[in-house]
Amino acid sequence: MKNRIVVVVVVIVVGIIAAYFYWQQQQRQPEPVQVQAILPAPPPPEPVIQQVIETVPEQPPLPELSESDKFMLDTLADLIGNKSLMKLFHTERIIRRIVATVDNLPRERVPLSVIPVSPVPGAFITEGPEGGKTISPKNAARYALYVKVAEAVDAQKLVEIYVRLYPLFQQAYEELGYPKKYFNDRLLVAIDNMLAAPDLKKPVKLVQPHVLYNFADPNLEARSAGQKTLMRMGSENAAKIKVKLREIKQQVMLHMRDKKVDSAVGSLLAD
C-alpha cells in the first residue's frame, strides 16, 4: 500500500538534525559507545496512542537486528542517492541508535553514544559582550546541509521503508527496556514534542554558568533536548524541519489502525 508511515526520516530529520546538534554544540565529551547497555530512566506518564501499523504484504525476510547494519546502510544510500552524504552516518548499531535517539528526544538530554550520525561541523557560534551573549545568526549556517537533506528526502520512499523495516525498530525498542510498548507510539510523542518548540525570531539570550551555554530564560532551558535543538538552529531552519515533521505525522495518522479494532478483527477471523 502506498504512502505509509515514516520512521527512517527520523534518521534524517530527528536523528541527524536534532539530538546530535544539541549535545555537540554544548561540547560535551563523548560517552562510551555501548548502545545496548543504555537503560533509559522511567518515562513520565504519557497518553498511550495504542494504534498499530498496517500489515505489510509478504516480503523477502529481513536480516536479524544484530546483522542489519549493512542492510540499513544500503537502504539509506538508495534513499539519499548521494554516496558522499553517507559519511554522515555511523556504521554500527544503526537501528538501535535511531530508536534510542527517538526515545530520548522528549527528555532532558540525548546520550552522545546513541546518536546515529556525525557531528555538525564547527563550534556553537555566539555574539555580543560578556554577560550579554546571544546565539549568532551565523550559527544557523552550520545546519544548512542537514536541513537540505531533510527537505530533499522522498516521502513516498520513506514510508515504504518504514513499513518494511518496522519489525526491527520494534525489536530494538523492546530491547531498550520497553517490552510492552509500541515504538511507533513513542515516535508520535517525539514528533509532537518537537512541533511544540517555540519559534524564536528575536535574538536568543544566553548565560554561561560554567563551560557550557544555557538559555537565559529558564522556561526555554527547561525544554526537551529535541525542542532545544530546534531553538538553537535558527527560526528559518526550525520552520523547515517542522514542515517535514508535520508531513510525517499526517502520514502516520492516515495509515494506522486502532489497536482495539485490530484485535477485534483478529478475534472474528479466529472464530
Secondary structure, 3 states (H helix, E strand, C coil): CCCCCCCCHHHHHHHHHHHHHHHHHCCCCCCCCCHHHCCCCCCCCCCCCCEEECCCCCCCCCCCHHHCHHHHHHHHHHHHCCHHHHHHECCCCHHHHHHHHHHHCCCCCCCHHHCCECCCCCCCCEECCCCCCEECHHHHHHHHHHHHHHHHCCHHHHHHHHHHHHHHHHHHHHHCCCCCCCHHHHHHHHHHHHHCCCCCCCCCEEECCCCCCEECCHHHHCCCHHHHHHHHCCHHHHHHHHHHHHHHHHHHHHCEEEHHHHHHHHHHHHC
